[in-house]
Every structure is written in structure tokens, then in C-alpha cells.
Amino acid sequence: MAISLPDARQLSDEVLEALRLRALRGRELGLSETDLAYLLGVSHETICRWWTAYVAGGLDALPRERSGRPPGSGRLLSEGQARRVQRLLDEHTPEDLGIAAPLWSRRAVRDLIDQECGVRLAVRTVGVYLRRWGYTAKKPRRHSRQQQPEEVRRWLDETYPALEQRAEAEGATIFWCDETGVAADEHPARGYAREGQPATMTVPGPHIRMNQVSAISNAGEVRFLTYPGTMTAALFLVFLGRLLRSTTGKIFLIVDRLTAHEKAEAAAWTAAHADRLELIYLPCHAPELNADEYLNNDLKANVHAEGLPDDKHQLRSRMQTFMRQLIHLPQHVINYFKHPCVQYAAGM
């Protein structure tokens, strides 16, 4: 991949002066003007002009005025149009603005510019504008259409702040809880291969999968239980029992609305242990608000780092090893709460 040099017109006077001296030194050593132009990122004509002036009158004769087209001239979008497009990208989805795209791709931005500014740009040119404006391509964060913005607002502005106050008043600890599954034949990382050849990996048989329920606090505490099969109300109660036995004081446990969490058996059990445990339900379809989701992502990214497991026993062993190490790394757990979506829960 070729290295891209910065536009010399954007360089400071001091840096340009250093380039002039290096160009002259290169000519004295016998380098061609063309080679020096490629190396220094300036035009052949500029090198020629510097060298001609130097030969004629020495360093004092070097032209120090800036030449070439001023930065920004010749661009197809005005500064006002560019600011408007950026504001729309920051504040709206393509769907909001009638653009037929699920997210802001180069093609979607091209259509937005055409719609708002009446300027039809090539997709490649749109990419240049996006880089210039400081936008980079990212893996999109999933967001459910069924999520209720007002419910999320109440959670962030009212429900959770009130829960923090209750926890402080009652000496309780807030835990975030979630379930996840890890498959033996899934590996989220990428691998290198020769150009034109695919990166491949040998995978074990299908249907090798293990599940886990875990809970974390913003102080770095971790509790977990690995299990085969599906989460049931009975299994959820086993986890709750272990959670209470491994802690002191009251616990506010934040969970989603998984069926096992809302079964009558779970409700009866928690009612019987109300002095020690209370379930708090997250807004519907808002997993990004659960800090334990980021532990799940970390688990899936690292559990197969040394190779894919051969069977369920090995998969479960690796998951447990990762989690047991995490128990002794409270700062690592605290870092999950630094994600922008859960900074509301990071505490002091």
C-alpha cells in the first residue's frame, strides 16, 4: 500500500523551508528533480524553480512565497454546504431524510448531497470528503426499531438515578446481568492470507455451543455460571442463589425481559428474598444499556484466541478460565462501563 504524503500547501512555513533545503541537498548529490518531487510530495516544477533560483543567487534567492491553488479552491461543495451535510449526518439516520439505505455509506451520503445540495458526486469523491471531514468507516452498532425512545429517556434521566439513590441509602450493590452463548466454530478475528487467496480455519463439528449467565458491578465484581442448553426459570434461580451466597447486603439486579426472568417462579422466589434481592428491568429492546453486554463481547473475542476447541468440555473450560481471570481484574471490568452507552452507570 502506497504511503500518502500530506498536501504541501497545508504545511507550515518552517516545514516548507526544511523541504527546500532537502531538495537542494538532493540536487547537489545528483538526485533528479522528478525523484525529489516524488520523495518530498511537491511538484516537479517547484523543485525546478527552487534549484534554478539557488544556482543563480544562493540561499537568499530562494522564492519563499506559496504557490499553487489555495486549499479548498476547486471543491464542488461550498463551506456552507459541507457544514450542512455534516450536521445532517450527525443528527439523522438515512431513513429520517428519505434516503434508501440502512446506514450512512458513501452511496447514501452521495444521495444526501444530491438531495440537499443539488450536486452529484462520484462515490470515490464522497469518500474523499468524508475523510476530510473526519468520518471513518465503523462496524455499526445494532439498534432495535422496537425500542421506545421515551422509555430509554426515562431510564437514563429518572429510573436509574433514582435506583442509585436507593442503593446508596440502603447500602445495596447494583449488578448488571445478561446471558450469552459461545459457539466452538465462531471466531470474530480476521486472518492474513496472500492476495487473491482466502483466509481459512479448520472448525470442529457443528452444534458445539455453551452458554453463560453473568453479573457485574461498576466496582469490578464478577459472578458467572456456565451451562448447556437453554436458560430456564429454574436455572436462573440457581444463579440467583449463588449470587446471594457470594455477596453480603442487598442487591439490585438489572436484567432484560428474557422469559426466564419474568416467570412466576422467578417472581415468587425474588419476593421471598426481597430483603436481599430486587430485579430491575431494563427498557425493552435496549441491550446497549446493559454493561454486561460488553463483557459478553469481550468473552467471544478472546475465548478462541489460542485455537478452536474440540468439544463442549473444552469450550466450557475456556469460558470458565476467561471468567476466573476476569474475577481478578476488577479494573478490566470497570472499563466495560466506559463504553459511551453505559457511561451513565459508571459511578464516581
ZIKACOR-V992451 format. One record per pair of residues at least 4 apart in sequence whose ideal C-beta (glycine too) atoms are under 8 Angstrom apart, sorted by the first residue. I is the first residue (numbers start at 1). J is the second residue. If there is no record, write none. Layout:
# ZIKACOR-V992451
I/J, I/J
This chain:
# ZIKACOR-V992451
5/40, 5/41, 6/10, 6/11, 6/41, 7/11, 7/41, 7/71, 8/16, 8/19, 8/40, 8/41, 8/42, 8/46, 8/68, 9/66, 9/68, 9/69, 9/70, 9/71, 10/71, 11/15, 11/16, 11/19, 12/16, 13/17, 13/64, 14/18, 15/19, 16/20, 16/64, 16/66, 17/21, 17/64, 18/22, 19/23, 19/40, 19/42, 20/24, 20/50, 20/62, 21/25, 22/26, 22/40, 23/27, 23/36, 23/40, 23/42, 23/47, 23/50, 23/51, 24/28, 24/50, 24/51, 24/54, 25/29, 26/31, 26/35, 26/36, 26/39, 27/31, 27/33, 27/36, 27/47, 27/51, 31/35, 31/36, 32/36, 33/37, 33/44, 33/47, 33/48, 33/51, 34/38, 34/44, 35/39, 36/40, 36/47, 37/41, 37/42, 37/43, 37/44, 37/46, 37/47, 40/47, 42/46, 42/47, 43/47, 43/68, 44/48, 45/49, 46/50, 46/67, 46/68, 47/51, 48/52, 49/53, 49/63, 49/67, 50/54, 50/62, 50/63, 51/55, 52/56, 53/57, 53/61, 53/62, 53/63, 54/58, 54/59, 54/61, 54/62, 56/61, 57/61, 63/67, 69/73, 69/74, 72/79, 76/119, 76/121, 76/125, 77/81, 77/82, 77/85, 77/113, 77/117, 77/119, 77/129, 78/82, 79/83, 80/84, 81/85, 81/113, 81/116, 81/117, 81/119, 82/86, 82/129, 82/133, 83/87, 84/88, 84/116, 84/117, 85/89, 85/109, 85/112, 85/113, 85/116, 85/117, 86/90, 86/133, 87/91, 88/92, 88/97, 88/112, 88/116, 89/104, 89/109, 89/112, 89/135, 92/96, 92/97, 93/97, 93/103, 93/104, 94/99, 94/100, 94/101, 94/102, 94/103, 94/104, 94/108, 94/112, 95/99, 95/102, 97/112, 97/115, 98/115, 99/108, 99/111, 99/112, 99/115, 100/111, 101/105, 101/107, 101/108, 101/111, 102/140, 103/108, 103/140, 104/108, 104/109, 105/109, 106/110, 106/123, 106/124, 106/126, 106/127, 106/130, 107/111, 107/123, 107/126, 108/112, 109/113, 109/126, 109/129, 109/130, 110/114, 110/120, 110/121, 110/122, 110/123, 110/126, 111/115, 112/116, 113/117, 113/119, 113/120, 113/121, 113/126, 114/118, 114/119, 114/120, 114/121, 121/125, 121/126, 121/129, 122/126, 123/127, 124/128, 125/129, 126/130, 127/131, 128/132, 129/133, 130/135, 130/136, 131/135, 131/136, 141/288, 141/341, 142/288, 143/147, 143/288, 144/285, 144/286, 146/284, 146/285, 147/151, 147/152, 147/283, 147/284, 147/285, 147/286, 148/152, 148/283, 148/284, 148/285, 149/153, 150/154, 151/155, 151/283, 151/284, 151/286, 152/156, 152/283, 152/286, 152/289, 153/157, 154/158, 154/159, 154/283, 155/159, 155/160, 155/282, 155/283, 155/286, 155/289, 156/160, 156/289, 156/344, 157/161, 158/162, 159/163, 160/164, 160/344, 160/345, 161/165, 162/166, 163/167, 163/174, 163/252, 163/280, 164/168, 164/174, 164/347, 165/169, 166/170, 166/172, 166/252, 167/171, 167/172, 167/173, 167/174, 167/252, 170/250, 171/249, 171/250, 172/249, 172/250, 172/251, 172/252, 173/217, 173/219, 173/221, 173/247, 173/249, 173/250, 173/251, 173/252, 174/217, 174/218, 174/251, 174/252, 174/254, 174/345, 175/215, 175/216, 175/217, 175/221, 175/223, 175/243, 175/251, 175/252, 175/253, 175/254, 176/215, 176/216, 176/217, 176/254, 176/290, 176/291, 176/292, 176/345, 177/213, 177/214, 177/215, 177/253, 177/254, 177/255, 177/292, 178/213, 178/214, 178/255, 178/256, 178/287, 178/290, 178/292, 178/293, 178/295, 178/296, 179/211, 179/212, 179/213, 179/231, 179/258, 180/211, 180/212, 180/214, 180/296, 180/299, 180/300, 181/209, 181/210, 181/211, 181/212, 182/186, 182/209, 182/210, 182/211, 182/212, 182/299, 182/300, 182/303, 182/315, 182/319, 183/208, 183/209, 184/203, 184/204, 184/208, 184/209, 184/304, 184/308, 184/309, 184/310, 184/311, 184/312, 184/315, 185/203, 185/204, 185/206, 185/208, 185/308, 186/300, 186/304, 187/201, 187/304, 187/308, 188/300, 188/301, 189/301, 189/305, 190/199, 191/199, 191/200, 191/201, 192/199, 193/197, 193/198, 193/199, 193/200, 201/308, 202/308, 203/308, 204/208, 204/308, 204/309, 204/310, 204/311, 208/309, 208/311, 208/312, 208/315, 209/228, 209/312, 209/315, 210/226, 210/227, 210/228, 210/312, 210/315, 210/316, 210/319, 211/226, 211/227, 211/228, 211/229, 211/230, 211/231, 212/224, 212/225, 212/226, 212/227, 212/299, 212/319, 212/323, 213/224, 213/225, 213/227, 213/231, 213/235, 213/236, 213/239, 214/222, 214/223, 214/224, 214/225, 214/292, 214/295, 214/296, 214/323, 215/222, 215/223, 215/224, 215/239, 215/243, 215/253, 215/292, 216/220, 216/221, 216/222, 216/223, 216/291, 216/292, 216/295, 216/333, 216/336, 217/221, 217/333, 218/291, 218/334, 218/337, 218/345, 218/346, 218/347, 219/330, 219/334, 219/347, 220/329, 220/330, 220/331, 220/332, 220/333, 220/334, 221/247, 221/330, 221/333, 222/295, 222/323, 222/326, 222/327, 222/333, 223/239, 223/242, 223/243, 223/246, 223/247, 224/323, 225/235, 225/238, 225/239, 225/242, 226/316, 226/319, 226/320, 226/323, 227/231, 227/235, 228/312, 228/316, 231/235, 231/236, 231/258, 231/260, 232/236, 232/260, 233/237, 233/260, 233/263, 233/265, 233/266, 234/238, 234/265, 235/239, 235/260, 236/240, 236/260, 236/261, 236/263, 236/266, 237/241, 237/265, 237/266, 237/269, 238/242, 239/243, 240/244, 240/253, 240/266, 240/269, 240/270, 240/273, 240/277, 241/245, 242/246, 243/247, 243/251, 243/253, 243/277, 244/251, 244/273, 244/276, 244/277, 247/251, 249/276, 250/275, 250/276, 250/277, 250/278, 251/276, 251/277, 251/278, 252/278, 252/280, 253/277, 253/278, 253/279, 253/280, 254/280, 254/281, 254/282, 254/290, 255/261, 255/279, 255/280, 255/281, 255/282, 256/261, 256/281, 256/282, 256/287, 256/290, 257/261, 257/262, 257/281, 257/282, 257/284, 258/262, 259/263, 260/266, 261/266, 261/279, 261/281, 262/266, 262/267, 263/267, 264/268, 265/269, 266/270, 266/279, 267/271, 268/272, 269/273, 270/274, 270/277, 270/278, 270/279, 273/277, 274/278, 282/286, 282/287, 282/289, 282/290, 283/289, 286/290, 287/293, 288/293, 288/341, 288/342, 289/341, 289/342, 289/344, 290/342, 291/295, 291/336, 291/337, 291/339, 291/342, 291/345, 292/296, 292/336, 293/297, 294/298, 294/336, 294/339, 294/342, 295/299, 295/326, 295/333, 295/336, 296/300, 297/301, 298/302, 298/336, 299/303, 299/319, 299/322, 299/323, 301/305, 302/322, 303/315, 303/318, 303/319, 303/322, 304/308, 304/309, 304/318, 309/314, 309/315, 309/317, 309/318, 310/314, 311/315, 312/316, 313/317, 314/318, 315/319, 316/320, 317/321, 318/322, 319/323, 320/324, 321/325, 322/326, 323/327, 324/328, 325/329, 326/332, 326/333, 329/333, 330/334, 331/335, 332/336, 334/338, 334/346, 336/342, 337/342, 337/343, 337/345, 337/346, 337/347, 338/343, 338/346, 339/343, 342/346
